[in-house]
Amino acid sequence: MPQMPLATDYHGLTPDVILTAIESLGIYPETGLLALNSYENRVYQFRCDRGNRYVVKFYRPGRWSDEQIQEEHSFTHELAQQEVPVAEPLAVDGVTLHHFQGYRFTLFPSIGGRPFEVDNFDHLEQIGRFIGRIHQLGSARPFAHRVQLSPNIWCHDAIKGLRQNLHVPAHLETDFFDAAEALASGIDQIWQAHSHKNIRLHGDLHPGNILWTPDGPGFVDLDDACMGPAVQDLWMMLSGDRPTQLMQLDILLEGYEEFCSFDHKQLALVEALRGMRMLYHCGWISRRWEDPAFPMYFPWFAEDTYWQQQIGAYREQLQLLAEPALSLQSY
């Protein structure tokens, strides 16, 4: 019997294992496996002997339970049934989550497309409409198994892991953790001061998870689907200075509110969510550092300069928390 992989172990996921896993579903790759940009999972694109193009995703062992993955798949299926253009897991003999030698994997159609241009306002309005449709469905009922977006996981657990993993240079520890704890405290205050309704979300809806196809947008990678405030799926579409962000937000919400009402009070959470993402990202790299891919793709994580930059970024973000929130009333 094959040895079960460790929590972050991909050593046993060789090309032969990948190909044999795919072939166990009766699908036979004709081309080689093209690795796609994914650090958390292992994702490959290929064409089968019938000419169909697929993407196969091998889930990181130990990250999600089967129930959490199935809940992601069910949510994606619901969206596809409502004609939201999302990469839906393919069912083989009625099953979307497959097991092979201790690994769990899923097949998707390869939807292709070019990167989404955030400065194209026509495209941005279409994105707003589809996010509104996602949230219209997402608010119908809660997830039962997936996590809830909160500072506990995204801030405090991240800082705790950084302390335990000892990746912060010793001579920068005091400054780094003082800045991180101050930012987390500021985020806590905002989170507690602004109550909000939690709904089912994409969870990681940055422009890189939207492809532009001849038919319009295609949404991919619901791996981080969670419960949280609606603004989580909107704020990562915003970039540039404040006037530019307000213009982008106005266009997004014009499309969004055709399908789903938006509580504008949630705009007070934008900088808190940005700070949470900053802390979580640092803790995530630290947590995955034993994966050989991470030192290869994030070599600067081991350099003093990175940690000095984080100290400055956390202090700057703490200042942004104290500034007036984005508001279309003054736009």
C-alpha positions in Angstrom: 0.0 0.0 0.0 1.4 3.4 -0.9 2.5 5.6 2.0 0.1 8.5 2.7 1.8 11.8 1.9 2.6 14.2 4.7 0.6 17.4 5.3 2.7 19.4 2.7 4.4 16.5 0.9 4.4 16.5 -2.9 7.5 14.4 -3.2 5.5 11.3 -4.3 3.6 13.3 -6.9 5.8 12.3 -9.8 4.9 12.7 -13.5 4.2 9.0 -13.7 1.8 9.2 -10.7 0.0 12.2 -12.2 -0.4 10.5 -15.5 -1.6 7.3 -14.0 -4.0 9.1 -11.8 -5.5 10.9 -14.8 -5.6 7.6 -16.8 -7.5 5.9 -13.9 -10.5 8.1 -15.0 -10.4 6.8 -18.5 -8.8 10.0 -19.8 -5.5 9.7 -21.7 -3.2 12.7 -22.0 -1.8 13.1 -25.5 0.5 16.1 -24.7 2.9 16.7 -21.8 1.8 18.3 -18.6 2.1 22.1 -18.6 2.5 23.3 -15.0 0.3 26.3 -14.3 1.0 29.1 -11.8 -0.1 27.6 -8.5 1.9 27.5 -5.2 -0.6 26.0 -2.9 -1.8 23.1 -5.1 -0.2 21.4 -8.1 -2.0 22.3 -11.3 -1.3 21.1 -14.9 -2.9 21.6 -18.3 -2.9 19.0 -21.0 -4.8 17.8 -24.1 -6.2 14.3 -24.2 -6.2 11.8 -27.1 -9.7 13.0 -28.1 -8.6 16.6 -28.5 -10.2 18.0 -25.3 -8.1 20.3 -23.1 -8.2 19.8 -19.4 -6.7 21.2 -16.2 -6.0 18.8 -13.4 -5.6 20.1 -9.8 -3.9 18.0 -7.1 -5.0 19.4 -3.7 -2.3 20.0 -1.1 -2.5 17.1 1.3 -3.9 17.9 4.6 -5.1 21.4 3.8 -8.8 20.8 3.3 -11.1 18.0 4.3 -13.0 16.0 1.7 -16.2 17.8 2.9 -14.7 21.2 2.4 -13.5 20.4 -1.1 -16.9 18.9 -2.0 -18.6 22.1 -0.7 -16.3 24.1 -3.0 -17.4 21.9 -5.9 -21.1 22.1 -5.0 -20.9 25.9 -4.9 -19.1 26.0 -8.2 -21.8 23.7 -9.7 -24.6 26.0 -8.4 -22.9 29.0 -10.0 -22.5 27.2 -13.3 -26.2 26.1 -13.2 -27.0 29.8 -13.0 -24.8 30.5 -16.0 -22.1 32.2 -14.1 -18.9 31.6 -16.2 -16.9 29.6 -13.7 -14.5 26.7 -14.2 -16.6 23.9 -12.9 -15.1 20.6 -11.8 -15.9 17.8 -14.2 -17.8 14.8 -13.0 -16.5 11.4 -14.0 -19.0 8.7 -13.2 -20.8 11.2 -11.1 -17.7 12.0 -9.0 -15.7 15.3 -9.0 -13.2 14.6 -6.2 -10.9 11.7 -7.0 -8.3 9.8 -4.9 -5.1 8.2 -6.0 -2.2 7.0 -3.9 -3.0 9.3 -1.1 -3.5 12.4 -3.3 -6.8 14.0 -4.1 -7.4 15.6 -7.5 -10.0 17.1 -9.7 -10.4 17.7 -13.5 -11.6 21.0 -14.9 -12.2 22.1 -18.5 -9.4 24.4 -19.8 -11.2 27.7 -20.4 -8.2 29.7 -21.7 -8.4 33.4 -22.1 -6.1 36.4 -21.5 -5.5 38.3 -18.3 -8.3 40.6 -17.1 -7.5 44.3 -17.5 -8.6 46.2 -14.4 -8.3 49.5 -16.3 -10.9 48.5 -18.9 -14.1 50.0 -17.4 -16.5 48.1 -19.7 -14.9 44.8 -18.5 -15.0 46.1 -14.9 -18.8 46.7 -15.1 -19.3 43.1 -16.5 -17.2 41.8 -13.6 -19.4 43.7 -11.2 -22.5 42.1 -12.6 -21.1 38.6 -12.3 -19.9 39.2 -8.7 -23.4 40.4 -7.9 -24.8 37.2 -9.4 -22.2 35.1 -7.4 -23.3 36.9 -4.2 -27.0 36.7 -5.0 -26.6 32.9 -5.0 -23.9 32.9 -2.2 -26.3 34.7 0.2 -29.0 32.0 -0.2 -27.5 29.7 2.4 -24.2 29.3 4.3 -21.3 26.9 3.9 -21.4 24.1 6.5 -17.7 23.1 6.4 -15.6 25.9 4.9 -13.9 28.5 7.0 -15.1 32.0 8.0 -13.0 35.0 7.1 -11.9 36.6 10.4 -8.8 38.2 12.0 -8.4 35.1 14.1 -7.1 33.0 11.2 -5.8 35.7 8.8 -4.0 37.7 11.5 -3.4 36.1 14.8 -2.8 32.6 13.7 -0.4 34.0 11.0 1.6 35.9 13.7 1.6 32.9 16.0 3.0 30.7 13.2 5.7 33.3 12.4 6.8 33.3 16.0 6.9 29.5 16.1 8.7 29.0 12.8 11.6 31.4 13.6 11.9 32.8 10.2 12.1 36.4 11.3 15.8 37.5 11.6 16.6 37.7 15.3 17.8 41.4 15.2 14.5 42.4 13.6 12.1 40.3 15.7 11.1 43.1 18.1 10.4 45.7 15.4 8.6 43.1 13.2 6.3 41.6 15.8 5.6 45.0 17.4 4.4 46.3 13.9 2.5 43.0 13.2 0.7 43.0 16.5 -0.2 46.7 16.2 -1.6 46.1 12.8 -3.6 43.1 14.0 -4.9 45.1 16.9 -6.0 47.9 14.6 -7.8 45.3 12.4 -9.5 43.8 15.4 -10.9 47.2 16.4 -12.4 47.9 12.9 -13.7 44.3 12.6 -15.5 44.6 15.9 -16.8 48.1 15.2 -18.5 47.2 11.9 -20.9 44.3 12.0 -21.6 42.6 8.7 -23.5 39.7 7.1 -21.4 36.7 6.1 -22.2 35.1 2.8 -20.6 32.4 0.6 -17.7 34.0 -1.4 -15.1 33.2 -4.0 -12.7 34.4 -1.3 -9.6 35.1 -3.4 -11.0 37.2 -6.3 -8.0 39.1 -7.5 -7.6 39.9 -11.2 -5.3 36.9 -11.7 -8.3 34.6 -11.0 -10.3 36.1 -13.8 -9.6 35.2 -17.5 -11.0 37.2 -20.4 -12.4 34.9 -23.1 -14.2 35.8 -26.4 -17.5 35.4 -24.5 -16.4 37.6 -21.6 -15.0 36.8 -18.1 -14.2 33.4 -16.8 -13.8 32.9 -13.0 -11.3 30.3 -11.8 -9.9 28.8 -8.6 -12.5 28.8 -5.8 -9.9 27.0 -3.6 -10.3 29.7 -1.0 -14.1 29.9 -1.0 -15.3 30.9 2.4 -17.9 32.7 4.5 -17.3 36.5 4.8 -18.4 40.0 4.0 -19.3 40.7 0.3 -16.7 43.4 0.0 -14.0 40.7 0.2 -14.8 39.8 -3.4 -14.7 43.5 -4.5 -11.7 45.2 -2.9 -9.0 43.4 -4.8 -10.4 44.8 -8.0 -9.3 48.3 -6.8 -5.9 49.8 -7.6 -4.2 53.1 -7.9 -4.8 56.3 -6.0 -8.0 57.1 -4.1 -9.8 58.9 -6.9 -9.0 56.0 -9.3 -10.3 53.5 -6.7 -13.5 55.4 -6.2 -14.1 55.4 -10.0 -13.4 51.7 -10.2 -15.7 51.0 -7.2 -18.5 53.1 -8.7 -18.3 51.1 -11.9 -18.1 47.8 -10.1 -21.1 48.5 -7.9 -23.2 49.8 -10.8 -23.0 46.3 -12.3 -23.1 44.5 -9.0 -26.3 46.2 -7.7 -28.2 45.1 -10.8 -28.3 41.7 -9.2 -27.5 42.1 -5.5 -27.8 44.9 -3.0 -24.6 46.0 -1.3 -24.2 47.3 2.2 -22.0 50.4 1.7 -21.0 50.3 5.3 -18.8 47.3 4.5 -16.4 49.8 2.7 -15.0 50.5 6.2 -13.5 47.0 6.1 -11.4 47.4 3.0 -8.2 48.5 4.6 -8.7 46.0 7.4 -9.0 43.2 4.8 -5.9 44.5 3.0 -4.0 44.3 6.2 -5.3 40.8 7.0 -4.1 39.7 3.6 -0.6 41.2 4.2 -0.2 39.4 7.5 -1.7 36.1 6.1 0.6 36.1 3.1 3.7 36.4 5.2 2.5 33.7 7.6 1.5 31.5 4.6 5.0 31.5 3.1 6.5 30.7 6.5 4.0 27.8 7.0 4.9 26.4 3.6 8.7 27.0 3.7 9.5 23.2 3.9 7.9 22.8 0.5 10.9 23.0 -1.9 8.8 25.1 -4.3 8.7 28.0 -1.8 12.4 28.8 -1.3 12.7 28.6 -5.1 9.8 31.0 -5.8 10.2 33.3 -2.8 14.0 33.5 -2.2 13.7 37.0 -0.8 11.8 35.6 2.2 15.2 34.6 3.7 16.7 38.1 3.2 16.7 40.9 5.8 15.5 43.4 3.2 12.1 41.6 3.0 11.5 41.7 6.7 12.5 45.4 6.9 10.0 46.1 4.1 7.3 44.3 5.9 7.9 46.4 9.1 7.5 49.5 7.0 4.4 48.2 5.1 2.7 47.1 8.4 3.2 50.5 9.9 1.9 52.3 6.8 -1.1 50.0 6.7 -1.8 50.8 10.3 -1.9 54.5 9.4 -4.3 53.8 6.5 -6.7 52.1 9.0 -7.1 55.5 10.7 -8.0 57.3 7.5 -11.6 57.8 6.3 -13.0 54.8 4.5 -13.8 54.8 0.8 -17.2 56.3 0.3 -19.1 56.9 -3.0 -21.2 59.6 -1.2 -18.3 62.0 -1.5 -17.3 60.8 -5.0 
